[in-house]
Every structure is written in structure tokens, then in C-alpha cells.
């Protein structure tokens, strides 16, 4: 009986590792990556207001909310939303 022949089992392991590595690389390639695109309108809105103006406006709104004097103007909101809903219903 030869005991030295058990090393042949170990020869399979490097081959198996190569197969598993290949599978892992295929999985990495097949995974979809998230992508974000910003519309031109959003970029324009971003560029319109400067940071200092925005910070000032946010501070004013925070103070109004904290003091309870902030009021939502439903008419203004409706005026801004109406064109959006008209456009989306036409498509």
C-alpha cells in the first residue's frame, strides 16, 4: 500500500482555485453598476442660486418654522406643480 500517492488530491486544489477565481471575476463583470444622470434643468437650478444666498434663505426658513410663523402658500405650490402634471399627462 502506497501512502505517498495522497498528494494527487492536493493537485486538484490549484485547478479548483482557478475555476473559482474565474467565476468571481465573471460575477464582478456581470454585476450592474448604478448610474446617476442629472437633467439639464436640475443643473440649471443648481447653478442659479449661490451658496451664500441659499444658506441665508435656509436660515430664514428655519427661524420661521421654529417661531411658528412659516406658512405654506398652497396657490404657489399648485402653480408650480400644474405645468409638471400637464406635461406628464400629455406624454
PyMOL commands that set and color helices and strands:
alter all, ss='L'
color gray80, all
select helices_A, chain A and resi 4-30+40-48+51-67+74-90
alter helices_A, ss='H'
color red, helices_A
deselect
rebuild
show_as cartoon
